C-alpha cells in the first residue's frame, strides 16, 4: 500500500509545476494545461483527505468527480475562447490579447 505522504507529495509537485507553467509560458494552450494541472492537484487532495478522514465513505471521491466535470466544462469554454482569439489575431500568444483592450 502506498503511504498517504507520497500522494500529498505528488499533489504538491503537480501544483507547483502548474503554477510554474502558468507564470512562465506565454502560449494560451500551455497556460490552460498548467491550470488543469493545478485543478488535478486539488482533486488528488480531495481523494487523499477523504481516505484519511473518512476511510469507508465516498464523499471526497464524489466531490472529486464533480470537480473534474467542472474542469472539463471550463476547458471547453477556454478552448472556444482560444480558437476565437486565434481566428482573429492569427496567434495563440498572450500578447495578442492586449489588442482587445478598449
Secondary structure, DSSP 8 states (H G I E B T S, - for coil): ---HHHHHHHHHHHHHHHHHHHHH--BHHHHHHHHHHHHHHHHHHHHHHHHHH-TT--HHHHHHHHHHHHHHHHHHHHHHHHHHHHHHHS--BGGGGGGG--
